[in-house]
Amino acid sequence: MGDVNDLQPYLDTFDSAAGYLDWAAFGPLSPAVRAETLADAEMLGSGRRSGIDLVSERSDEARGLVAQVLGCAVDEVVLQPSTTHGLQHAMQGLRGTVIVSAQEFPALRVTARRAQDARGVLSVREIEPVAGIVTADAVAEALDDDVTALAVSLVDFRTGAVADLPAIRERIGDRLLIVDAVQGFGVVDADWDAADVVCGNGYKWLRAGRGTGFARFSDRARERIEPVLSGISGMQGDATSVGVPAPLPTAAAYQVAPADHLAAGRLAAALREVVDAGIPAIAAELRARARAVMELADRYGVPVLTPRDRHAGIVTLQPAPHEAAPLAAALANQGVTVTARGTTIRVAPHVGTGADSFVLLGDALAEVAASRVIIDPAPAALALSEPGSADDAPISLEVVAPPAEAVEAASADDITR
């Protein structure tokens, strides 16, 4: 599991209940975020100008921390209500053809289609990913002179696969690369220099709650993406300006209204913790916990859909169709929170997920494995045996039921706090 000593102060901030393995869906708010929200709300409740001004400074602080993580200038960052709001600004201002995966999360696919239908200056070209993953080769095959941009998720929401941004950048050349970063921001040590637009939100891995979105628009992105949705906060001049002022030259042009300073305070509080802990260390620890999930799945014969060489914190299990519902029920009965979609089950630990959660996960997997009947040897092999040979034996039935104490011991060894 690696040395977690340097991460211990950050690990100690996790206080969610045992069995919560759904961080890819929602991150329970951290203690620091909850405290910051209460403090800022009290200041806004005072009615004093000094308190209101102090809370309003949270927006600049949050933008600065986002810029620090992305390694860009602060004026390239703008706060947004959500990831999708940032993507809407990017897509609505694009011209030409944008490539998206046919299996992308709707925040990308639908936003691109809405932009295509709204202005008539953008067309959408969908590509079929390889095993659900957008690869540089798949992108390269779809390129032609009409393509002006590619939009992709940093982390695939179904499998947890991490996109190879540098390889994609190399293939698309000078075209714009738009990245939906919500499933990896703060827990994936990504090469952000490869991207022109990065949109994300703090309500998952950052533990900052809803409304904590942001977007980065590089210099090149601002040259090519028209700020068609720019509102009062994105214009030059002030609220008393006559006429329709020009958009600001910074990323602030890609906003409709002033930021929610309470949300910005939550985002800033969350990012302070992440920056202090160090994203490379967080990323390494999270990959180790994801591997622990994979090892448990392997132990109890549940196939793993997530690629083992490029993954973040998401591990998608693909049990046999007849075992999907029993496994989902077993997880619920053990108090394990995951996301079940069809015949897949998405398990998403965080770096603060403790051994107790892995014991519960192992117990649920063991329960399903215990009901599994294996026929050995295979009937086909028996049909080829000579009568009276050693292989001509009755079919044996074996019930896979590992001892409960072995499950607990093995699970505890997988994770250390």
N, C-alpha and C positions, 0 to 999 in steps of 0.2 A: 504493500500500500504506500510505501514511500514515507519520508520524514514529514510529519505534519506540525512539528514544533513551531515553526515560523507562522503557521496558519492558525495556531491555537486561539489567539484572541478573536479571530474572525469566526472560527468554528463555535466558540462559546456564545455567539450571538444568536444561534439557532435554538428556538424554543418551541417549535411546532410539535404536535403530538406524534408519538411513534406510529409508524405505518403510513405517513404521508409521503407518497412516491409519485406526485403529480405536479412537479415544479414546472414542467413544460406547458401546463395549462394555466396555473396560477401560483404565484409565490406568496405565501402568508407573510404579512408585513413584519419587518424586523423590529426589534425593540427600539432601535435608534430612530427608525422612521415613525413609529408610533409616538415617541416622545417629541420629535420635531413637529409633528402635526399638532399635538396638543399645545405646545409652546407658541407656535405661530398663530393658532386659532385664538389663543388668549390675547395675543398682541393685537390681532385684528378686531377682537371684541372690545378693546379698550376705547376705540375711537380716537386715540391720540395719533397725530400725524407722524410722530417719531416711530411708533410701532408699525404703522402702515408702510412707511418708507423702508423700515428694516426688513419686513417680510418681502417687499417688492425686490429687494436685492437678491433674494433666493434665485431668481431667474438667471441673473448674470453668473451666479455661482454655479448653477447647474450646467449652463452652457459651457463654462470654463472647464468643468470636469469632463463633460462629454468630449470636448475638443482635446483634452489631455489624453483620454483613452484612445481616441481616433488618430492622434498625432497630427492635428490640423489646426489652422488658425481659428480663433473664437468667432470671427465674423462669418465663418463658413457654417456655423451651427445655428439652428433655429428650433425652439421648443414647439411641440405639436400636441394636440389632445390624444393622438394615437399614432401607431405605425401607419395605418391606412391613410390618415390625413397627409402625412408626408409623401406617401406614394401617389396620392391624388395630385398633389402639386407637381410632382415629377412627370406623371403620365399626361396630365392635361396640357403641359407645356411642351411636350415632345412633338417632333415632326418626323416623317419617314416611316420606318418599320421597326417595331420592337419585338424581340424574340422572348417568349415565355414558355415554360414547360406546361404541357397539357395536364400535368398532375400537380401543378403548383397549388399552394394554399390560395383560396379565393381573394385574399387581400391583394395579390399580384394579378391573377388572371382577370378577375372581375373589374378591378380598377383600370386595367389596360383596355378592356372592352368598352367600358363606360367612356373613356377618353376617345376611343376610336369613333364611337357613335355620336359623341357630343360635337366634335369640331370638324371631323372629316379630313384632318391633315395627318392622322396617324393610322397605321394599319398594324394588326397584331398577327404574328406568325407563331403558331404553337408547334412545339417539337415534342416528340416522345422521348422521355428520358430512358436511360439504361438501368433497368431494375429499379425504376423510380428515382434515379439519381441523375442530375444534370451534369454531364461530363463535358470536358473541353472538346472532345472529339465529336460529340453529338451537336454541340454548338457550331463547330467549324463546318459541319455538313450543311447547316441551314443558312450559312452566310452568303450574301451577295451584295451588290452595290446599293440596294435599297435599304439594307439594314443599318440603322443608326444607333441602336441601343440593344442591350440584353438586360433583362430583369430576372434575378434569381434570389432564392433564399440562401442565406449563409448556412443554415442548418435545416435539413428537410424535416418537416413536422411529422411525417409518418414514420421515418426510420431513424432519425438522428444523424444521418450522414452529413458530413461537413463538406461543403463545396470547395473545390480547389480554386480559389480566386486568382492567384498568380497565373495558373495555367490557362484559365479562362481569359484573363486579361491578355495574355500572349497571343491567343487565337483571335480575339476580336479586334486587336490593333487599336486604332484611334477611336473606335466607337465607344459610346457611354456604357458604363457598367453600373446598374442600379441594384442595390442589395437590400433585401428585407432581412434585417439583423435581429429581429425580436427573439428568435429561438437560440441565440448564441451570445448576444452582447453581454459582456461582463464575465462570461465563463468560457469563452473560446479565444485563444490567443491568435487572432486573425491578422492577416496582412491587409490592413485597411487602405494602404496606399494604392492598392489595385482598384479600388472602387471610386466612382465619381459621385454617387449619391448613396448615402447610408441612412436607412430609416429604422427606428427601433422604438421600444417601449420598456418601461421599468417594472411592469406589473408581473413579470415572470421571475427570471433568475435574480433580478436585482432586489426583489422584495419591496418595491416602492409603491405598489398599488396602481390602479387605473388612472388615466389622465396624465401619465408621465412620459409621453412620447417626445420624440426629437427627430431631427433630420439634419444631415450634413450635405451641403451642395458645394462642390469644389468650384474653383475658378472656371474650369472648363465646362462644368455642368451649368453654371450660371450664364455662360456665353451661349449655350445651345438650348436651354430650357426656358421658355417664356413664362414669366410669373403671372399666368392668366387669372389665377385665383387670388391675387394679391389684394388685401383689404386695407383697412385704415391703419393697421400696425405695420404694414409693409410699404408705406408710401413715404416719399420725401415731404418735408414740411411737417405740419401738425394738424390737429383736428380743426383748426380755424382756417386752414388753407382754402382758397377759392378754386373752384374747378376740380379737375381730377389730376392730382400730382403724379409725377412719374414714380415707378417703384424704386425702392432703395437698391443700391448696387451690391448689397450684401445678401446673405442667406435670409435675412429678415424679410426680404421681399416675398418669400414663400410662406406667408402666414396671413390669416384672415382677421384675427382679433388679438388683443393682448393676451399674454400667457396667464395661466392660472398660477398665481404665486404660491399658493398652498401646495399644489401638485409639484411645482418646481422645488419647493423645500423638501418634499419627500424624495424626489429624484436626487437632489444634492446630498441628502443624508445617506442614501443608499450607496451612491457612487463614492463618497468619502471612505466608507468601509471597504469597498472593493479595491479602490486605488491603494489604500494603506496595506491591504493584504497582498496585492500584486496579482494581476490577472494570469500571468504564466503559472504561478503556483496554484491558483484556483483551478485553472484548466487541467493541470496535471492530476490534481486530486480528484476532480470530477470524473475524468476518464478512468481513473482507478476504481471508483465506485461503480461506474457503468460496467467495467469488466467484472466486478464482483456479481452484478446482476446476471451477466452472461454465464459466469461459472455456475451459478445456481441453476439457471435454465438448462445448461448442459448436463448437470448432475442428474436432473430429473426428466431428461429426454424431451424438453420443450424447444423446438427450433427457434433460432434467433434470426430475425429479418435484418437487423442492423448490421452494416458492414463492420468488420472487426478492425480494419486498418484505419478508417477515417470516421470517428464517431465523437459525439459530444456527451451530453448527459442523458440522452434519450436512448432507451433500449426497447425495441419493439419485438414482442414475442408473437410467434405465429403457430399456435398449437394446432393439432389436428382439428378439423371443423367440429367433430363431435365432442372435443374437449374444451372448446372455447367458452361455452356457457358455464360448464362446471368449474373451470378455472376462475372465471370472473366471479362466480358465486363464492368460491372458496376464499378468494382474496377479500371480498366484501365481509365474509364471516370472520375473517382474521383481523378485520379493521384496517385493511390496506387500501389506500386510495390511489387509483390508477385511472387511465383513460382506456375504455374498451370501445373499439370500433369494429363492427362486424365480427370477423374471426381473428382480429389482431388485438393485442393488449399492449399499450404503451406504458412502460415503467420509466419514471424519470426521477432519480434521486438527486440530491444536492450534496455539496461538500459537507454539510452539517448533518446529513442523514446518518443516524447511529446504528450500532449493531442490533439494537432491539427491532428496528424496522426490517433489517435483513433476516432476522429470525422469523418474523411474521411472514415475510415473503417466502422464505424457505418452507415454512409449515404449509402454506397454501399450495405450493408446487408439489410438496411431498404427498399431500392429500389426494391430489389428482393422479399422481404417479402410482399411488397405492391401489387405485381402482383399475389400473391399466393391466390388461392381460396380454402376455407375449406368447406367441406360438413359435416353438423352436423344436426341431428344425423346420424349414419352410416346406410346404407340401410339394413344391416343384422338385426340390432336391430328393424327397422321398420317392417320387415317381421314377427317378433314374437309378435307384438302388437295386442291386440284385437280391432276390429273395434269400433270406437267411444270412445276409451280410450284417456287419456291425452297424451299418447305417439303417438297417431295416428294423427300426425301433418305434414303439408307440410315440405319438406326439405328446410332448410334455408341456404343461401349462405352468407358467411361473408368474406369481403375483409380485410385482415390484413394490415392496413396502419397507423402505429404510427405517431404522430405528429413530424415534423422535429425538433421542438424546444426541444422536449423530448429526441430525439436521441442525440442532441448536449449536453444537460445538463448531461445526464447519462454518455456519453462518457467522458466528462471532469472530472466527479467525479471518474472515474475508474483510472485515471492516474494523478499524481502530479509530478511536476518537483522539 
